[in-house]
Each structure stands twice: as C-alpha cells, then as structure tokens.
Amino acid sequence: MTLKAKDLSPDQKMVIESLLGRSIAENEEISIRATTSPSVPEWLQTSWKSAQEQGLDQLSVEEIDAEIAAARKARRGRLPSEQ
C-alpha cells in the first residue's frame, strides 16, 4: 500500500519519521507493507488475532491498566486469608 504523507494521521507520521530518522514531505509517498514475522510463535499470532477480533487491540493504556487492577482485586478477594 502506498500513501502520501498528507494522508497519514499525525501519530502515524510521527512514528514513520521516528523510524526514518528524518522529516517527511507532505507529498512524499510512503510505502507500507504489513508482514508477519516467521519468528513469532503460532500461539502468539493466534492470540493477536483473537485480541483484534474482540476489539481488545483498541483499548487505551488506561483501560488496560484498569482491567488488570480489577482482575487483581477480584483475585485477592478469592484467595484464602492467611492465618
């Protein structure tokens, strides 16, 4: 897929410029190619796909932190108390 820099979101442009180590011009064409690394284990690829299907890849860092905190709190409530 080839895009013009002007069609990228500010975040996308910032990431690409960071990776390139230089600024990109508004009319500069950017070629984007998605690949799956062969070094990524199959179970992890399956996990990523599952997360995307459930929309979990769209959660913010704050939402993820809140989910982790809630899970920890629930787990502490189920643990037998030490005597």
VOZA-723594 format. One record per atom (N, C-alpha, C): residue in three letters; atom name; x, y, z. Coordinates in steps of 0.02 Angstrom, whole numbers, plus 50000, padded with zeros to 5 digits. Layout:
# residues N
+------+------+-------+-------+-------+
: code : site :    px :    py :    pz :
+------+------+-------+-------+-------+
:  ala :   CA :     X :     Y :     Z :
...
+------+------+-------+-------+-------+
***
This chain:
# residues 83
+------+------+-------+-------+-------+
: code : site :    px :    py :    pz :
+------+------+-------+-------+-------+
:  met :    N : 50042 : 49942 : 50000 :
:  met :   CA : 50000 : 50000 : 50000 :
:  met :    C : 50045 : 50062 : 50000 :
:  thr :    N : 50029 : 50109 : 49958 :
:  thr :   CA : 50067 : 50171 : 49955 :
:  thr :    C : 50022 : 50228 : 49974 :
:  leu :    N : 50044 : 50270 : 50020 :
:  leu :   CA : 50007 : 50328 : 50043 :
:  leu :    C : 50049 : 50390 : 50036 :
:  lys :    N : 50017 : 50446 : 50032 :
:  lys :   CA : 50052 : 50510 : 50035 :
:  lys :    C : 50056 : 50530 : 50109 :
:  ala :    N : 50109 : 50563 : 50128 :
:  ala :   CA : 50118 : 50583 : 50198 :
:  ala :    C : 50059 : 50625 : 50222 :
:  lys :    N : 50030 : 50665 : 50178 :
:  lys :   CA : 49974 : 50708 : 50198 :
:  lys :    C : 49912 : 50667 : 50216 :
:  asp :    N : 49908 : 50603 : 50195 :
:  asp :   CA : 49851 : 50560 : 50211 :
:  asp :    C : 49860 : 50522 : 50277 :
:  leu :    N : 49917 : 50529 : 50308 :
:  leu :   CA : 49930 : 50494 : 50371 :
:  leu :    C : 49904 : 50536 : 50429 :
:  ser :    N : 49887 : 50502 : 50483 :
:  ser :   CA : 49868 : 50537 : 50544 :
:  ser :    C : 49932 : 50567 : 50574 :
:  pro :    N : 49926 : 50617 : 50617 :
:  pro :   CA : 49986 : 50646 : 50648 :
:  pro :    C : 50027 : 50593 : 50685 :
:  asp :    N : 49994 : 50546 : 50718 :
:  asp :   CA : 50030 : 50493 : 50754 :
:  asp :    C : 50067 : 50447 : 50705 :
:  gln :    N : 50035 : 50429 : 50650 :
:  gln :   CA : 50067 : 50386 : 50600 :
:  gln :    C : 50128 : 50421 : 50571 :
:  lys :    N : 50120 : 50485 : 50555 :
:  lys :   CA : 50175 : 50524 : 50527 :
:  lys :    C : 50233 : 50527 : 50576 :
:  met :    N : 50218 : 50539 : 50640 :
:  met :   CA : 50270 : 50543 : 50690 :
:  met :    C : 50309 : 50477 : 50696 :
:  val :    N : 50273 : 50421 : 50695 :
:  val :   CA : 50305 : 50356 : 50701 :
:  val :    C : 50351 : 50344 : 50640 :
:  ile :    N : 50325 : 50358 : 50581 :
:  ile :   CA : 50365 : 50347 : 50520 :
:  ile :    C : 50427 : 50391 : 50520 :
:  glu :    N : 50419 : 50454 : 50540 :
:  glu :   CA : 50476 : 50499 : 50542 :
:  glu :    C : 50527 : 50475 : 50594 :
:  ser :    N : 50503 : 50449 : 50649 :
:  ser :   CA : 50547 : 50423 : 50700 :
:  ser :    C : 50586 : 50363 : 50674 :
:  leu :    N : 50552 : 50318 : 50638 :
:  leu :   CA : 50585 : 50259 : 50609 :
:  leu :    C : 50636 : 50279 : 50556 :
:  leu :    N : 50618 : 50329 : 50515 :
:  leu :   CA : 50663 : 50351 : 50462 :
:  leu :    C : 50720 : 50394 : 50488 :
:  gly :    N : 50708 : 50427 : 50544 :
:  gly :   CA : 50759 : 50472 : 50571 :
:  gly :    C : 50761 : 50538 : 50534 :
:  arg :    N : 50705 : 50556 : 50502 :
:  arg :   CA : 50702 : 50620 : 50465 :
:  arg :    C : 50629 : 50640 : 50456 :
:  ser :    N : 50619 : 50702 : 50438 :
:  ser :   CA : 50551 : 50726 : 50422 :
:  ser :    C : 50531 : 50702 : 50353 :
:  ile :    N : 50465 : 50695 : 50343 :
:  ile :   CA : 50441 : 50676 : 50277 :
:  ile :    C : 50398 : 50733 : 50249 :
:  ala :    N : 50404 : 50744 : 50184 :
:  ala :   CA : 50367 : 50797 : 50150 :
:  ala :    C : 50294 : 50777 : 50141 :
:  glu :    N : 50250 : 50826 : 50139 :
:  glu :   CA : 50178 : 50813 : 50133 :
:  glu :    C : 50161 : 50770 : 50072 :
:  asn :    N : 50194 : 50781 : 50016 :
:  asn :   CA : 50179 : 50743 : 49955 :
:  asn :    C : 50223 : 50682 : 49946 :
:  glu :    N : 50266 : 50668 : 49995 :
:  glu :   CA : 50309 : 50610 : 49990 :
:  glu :    C : 50268 : 50547 : 49994 :
:  glu :    N : 50282 : 50499 : 49951 :
:  glu :   CA : 50246 : 50435 : 49952 :
:  glu :    C : 50279 : 50388 : 50002 :
:  ile :    N : 50237 : 50357 : 50042 :
:  ile :   CA : 50260 : 50311 : 50093 :
:  ile :    C : 50232 : 50242 : 50075 :
:  ser :    N : 50275 : 50193 : 50067 :
:  ser :   CA : 50254 : 50125 : 50052 :
:  ser :    C : 50250 : 50087 : 50118 :
:  ile :    N : 50191 : 50059 : 50132 :
:  ile :   CA : 50180 : 50022 : 50194 :
:  ile :    C : 50164 : 49950 : 50176 :
:  arg :    N : 50201 : 49905 : 50207 :
:  arg :   CA : 50191 : 49834 : 50194 :
:  arg :    C : 50186 : 49798 : 50261 :
:  ala :    N : 50132 : 49763 : 50272 :
:  ala :   CA : 50124 : 49725 : 50333 :
:  ala :    C : 50150 : 49655 : 50323 :
:  thr :    N : 50189 : 49632 : 50370 :
:  thr :   CA : 50216 : 49564 : 50366 :
:  thr :    C : 50206 : 49530 : 50433 :
:  thr :    N : 50205 : 49465 : 50431 :
:  thr :   CA : 50204 : 49425 : 50492 :
:  thr :    C : 50273 : 49394 : 50498 :
:  ser :    N : 50305 : 49408 : 50552 :
:  ser :   CA : 50373 : 49383 : 50562 :
:  ser :    C : 50371 : 49307 : 50572 :
:  pro :    N : 50413 : 49271 : 50536 :
:  pro :   CA : 50414 : 49198 : 50546 :
:  pro :    C : 50441 : 49179 : 50615 :
:  ser :    N : 50473 : 49225 : 50650 :
:  ser :   CA : 50500 : 49210 : 50716 :
:  ser :    C : 50447 : 49216 : 50771 :
:  val :    N : 50388 : 49241 : 50753 :
:  val :   CA : 50334 : 49247 : 50802 :
:  val :    C : 50300 : 49179 : 50808 :
:  pro :    N : 50296 : 49152 : 50869 :
:  pro :   CA : 50264 : 49086 : 50877 :
:  pro :    C : 50191 : 49086 : 50855 :
:  glu :    N : 50168 : 49030 : 50831 :
:  glu :   CA : 50100 : 49024 : 50807 :
:  glu :    C : 50049 : 49042 : 50861 :
:  trp :    N : 50062 : 49020 : 50924 :
:  trp :   CA : 50014 : 49034 : 50978 :
:  trp :    C : 50007 : 49109 : 50990 :
:  leu :    N : 50062 : 49147 : 50979 :
:  leu :   CA : 50059 : 49219 : 50989 :
:  leu :    C : 50021 : 49253 : 50931 :
:  gln :    N : 50032 : 49228 : 50870 :
:  gln :   CA : 49994 : 49254 : 50813 :
:  gln :    C : 49919 : 49242 : 50824 :
:  thr :    N : 49901 : 49184 : 50850 :
:  thr :   CA : 49831 : 49167 : 50863 :
:  thr :    C : 49804 : 49213 : 50917 :
:  ser :    N : 49844 : 49227 : 50968 :
:  ser :   CA : 49823 : 49272 : 51022 :
:  ser :    C : 49810 : 49343 : 50996 :
:  trp :    N : 49855 : 49367 : 50953 :
:  trp :   CA : 49846 : 49434 : 50924 :
:  trp :    C : 49782 : 49437 : 50883 :
:  lys :    N : 49771 : 49385 : 50842 :
:  lys :   CA : 49711 : 49383 : 50800 :
:  lys :    C : 49648 : 49383 : 50843 :
:  ser :    N : 49649 : 49344 : 50896 :
:  ser :   CA : 49592 : 49341 : 50942 :
:  ser :    C : 49579 : 49409 : 50974 :
:  ala :    N : 49632 : 49443 : 50995 :
:  ala :   CA : 49625 : 49509 : 51026 :
:  ala :    C : 49595 : 49559 : 50977 :
:  gln :    N : 49617 : 49556 : 50914 :
:  gln :   CA : 49590 : 49601 : 50863 :
:  gln :    C : 49516 : 49587 : 50851 :
:  glu :    N : 49498 : 49523 : 50847 :
:  glu :   CA : 49428 : 49505 : 50834 :
:  glu :    C : 49382 : 49529 : 50890 :
:  gln :    N : 49408 : 49531 : 50951 :
:  gln :   CA : 49368 : 49553 : 51008 :
:  gln :    C : 49374 : 49629 : 51021 :
:  gly :    N : 49414 : 49662 : 50980 :
:  gly :   CA : 49423 : 49734 : 50988 :
:  gly :    C : 49470 : 49754 : 51044 :
:  leu :    N : 49504 : 49705 : 51073 :
:  leu :   CA : 49548 : 49720 : 51129 :
:  leu :    C : 49610 : 49760 : 51108 :
:  asp :    N : 49628 : 49756 : 51045 :
:  asp :   CA : 49685 : 49794 : 51022 :
:  asp :    C : 49670 : 49869 : 51018 :
:  gln :    N : 49607 : 49888 : 51030 :
:  gln :   CA : 49587 : 49958 : 51027 :
:  gln :    C : 49585 : 49990 : 51097 :
:  leu :    N : 49600 : 49952 : 51149 :
:  leu :   CA : 49599 : 49979 : 51217 :
:  leu :    C : 49656 : 50027 : 51229 :
:  ser :    N : 49643 : 50079 : 51268 :
:  ser :   CA : 49696 : 50126 : 51286 :
:  ser :    C : 49737 : 50096 : 51343 :
:  val :    N : 49795 : 50125 : 51356 :
:  val :   CA : 49837 : 50102 : 51410 :
:  val :    C : 49799 : 50107 : 51476 :
:  glu :    N : 49761 : 50161 : 51484 :
:  glu :   CA : 49723 : 50171 : 51546 :
:  glu :    C : 49670 : 50116 : 51555 :
:  glu :    N : 49637 : 50097 : 51500 :
:  glu :   CA : 49587 : 50044 : 51503 :
:  glu :    C : 49619 : 49976 : 51520 :
:  ile :    N : 49676 : 49963 : 51492 :
:  ile :   CA : 49712 : 49901 : 51506 :
:  ile :    C : 49733 : 49899 : 51580 :
:  asp :    N : 49761 : 49956 : 51605 :
:  asp :   CA : 49780 : 49959 : 51675 :
:  asp :    C : 49721 : 49948 : 51721 :
:  ala :    N : 49663 : 49977 : 51704 :
:  ala :   CA : 49603 : 49969 : 51744 :
:  ala :    C : 49580 : 49896 : 51745 :
:  glu :    N : 49584 : 49862 : 51688 :
:  glu :   CA : 49565 : 49791 : 51684 :
:  glu :    C : 49611 : 49748 : 51727 :
:  ile :    N : 49676 : 49763 : 51724 :
:  ile :   CA : 49725 : 49725 : 51763 :
:  ile :    C : 49712 : 49736 : 51838 :
:  ala :    N : 49700 : 49798 : 51857 :
:  ala :   CA : 49687 : 49813 : 51928 :
:  ala :    C : 49624 : 49778 : 51952 :
:  ala :    N : 49571 : 49777 : 51911 :
:  ala :   CA : 49509 : 49744 : 51930 :
:  ala :    C : 49519 : 49669 : 51937 :
:  ala :    N : 49557 : 49639 : 51892 :
:  ala :   CA : 49571 : 49567 : 51895 :
:  ala :    C : 49611 : 49550 : 51958 :
:  arg :    N : 49660 : 49592 : 51974 :
:  arg :   CA : 49700 : 49580 : 52035 :
:  arg :    C : 49656 : 49585 : 52097 :
:  lys :    N : 49613 : 49636 : 52098 :
:  lys :   CA : 49569 : 49646 : 52156 :
:  lys :    C : 49522 : 49586 : 52164 :
:  ala :    N : 49494 : 49562 : 52109 :
:  ala :   CA : 49449 : 49504 : 52111 :
:  ala :    C : 49487 : 49442 : 52135 :
:  arg :    N : 49548 : 49434 : 52111 :
:  arg :   CA : 49588 : 49376 : 52131 :
:  arg :    C : 49604 : 49378 : 52206 :
:  arg :    N : 49622 : 49437 : 52231 :
:  arg :   CA : 49636 : 49444 : 52303 :
:  arg :    C : 49575 : 49426 : 52344 :
:  gly :    N : 49515 : 49441 : 52319 :
:  gly :   CA : 49453 : 49426 : 52355 :
:  gly :    C : 49440 : 49351 : 52357 :
:  arg :    N : 49468 : 49314 : 52310 :
:  arg :   CA : 49456 : 49241 : 52308 :
:  arg :    C : 49509 : 49201 : 52345 :
:  leu :    N : 49567 : 49232 : 52360 :
:  leu :   CA : 49621 : 49196 : 52393 :
:  leu :    C : 49603 : 49182 : 52465 :
:  pro :    N : 49620 : 49123 : 52491 :
:  pro :   CA : 49607 : 49109 : 52562 :
:  pro :    C : 49649 : 49156 : 52605 :
:  ser :    N : 49622 : 49181 : 52658 :
:  ser :   CA : 49659 : 49227 : 52700 :
:  ser :    C : 49711 : 49188 : 52740 :
:  glu :    N : 49769 : 49221 : 52750 :
:  glu :   CA : 49823 : 49189 : 52788 :
:  glu :    C : 49807 : 49193 : 52862 :
:  gln :    N : 49823 : 49141 : 52899 :
:  gln :   CA : 49809 : 49140 : 52971 :
:  gln :    C : 49872 : 49130 : 53010 :
+------+------+-------+-------+-------+
***
